[in-house]
Amino acid sequence: MRNKKQHLNSFLFAIGVTGIDYMIKSSNGNFEKLFQGEIGKAIVYYVLLFIVTFVLCEIVFEKINKMNNRK
């Protein structure tokens, strides 16, 4: 059960990071400059951002678990 809960937390964290990045880029006008109106580039960027954030969150969780189990 604990792993499912951590996967859900990692998923929600990755969605949050992706959403915050989108909000920052769209509010200061960099979204149009960065992707030049091509939605395909934006989709690839945000999918990769989500995957990288999710994977890093899972790796950090495993490292923390290993450190806590040593005690």
FENDACOR-V8239 format. One record per residue. N is the residue number from 1. RES is the residue in one small letter. SS is DSSP state (~ for helix, > for strand, _ for the rest). Layout:
# FENDACOR-V8239
n->[N,N]
res->[RES,RES]
ss->[SS,SS]
This chain:
# FENDACOR-V8239
n->[1,2,3,4,5,6,7,8,9,10,11,12,13,14,15,16,17,18,19,20,21,22,23,24,25,26,27,28,29,30,31,32,33,34,35,36,37,38,39,40,41,42,43,44,45,46,47,48,49,50,51,52,53,54,55,56,57,58,59,60,61,62,63,64,65,66,67,68,69,70,71]
res->[m,r,n,k,k,q,h,l,n,s,f,l,f,a,i,g,v,t,g,i,d,y,m,i,k,s,s,n,g,n,f,e,k,l,f,q,g,e,i,g,k,a,i,v,y,y,v,l,l,f,i,v,t,f,v,l,c,e,i,v,f,e,k,i,n,k,m,n,n,r,k]
ss->[_,~,~,~,~,~,~,~,~,~,~,~,~,~,~,~,~,~,~,~,~,~,~,~,~,~,~,_,_,~,~,~,~,~,~,_,_,_,~,~,~,~,~,~,~,~,~,~,~,~,~,~,~,~,~,~,~,~,~,~,~,~,~,~,~,~,~,~,~,~,_]
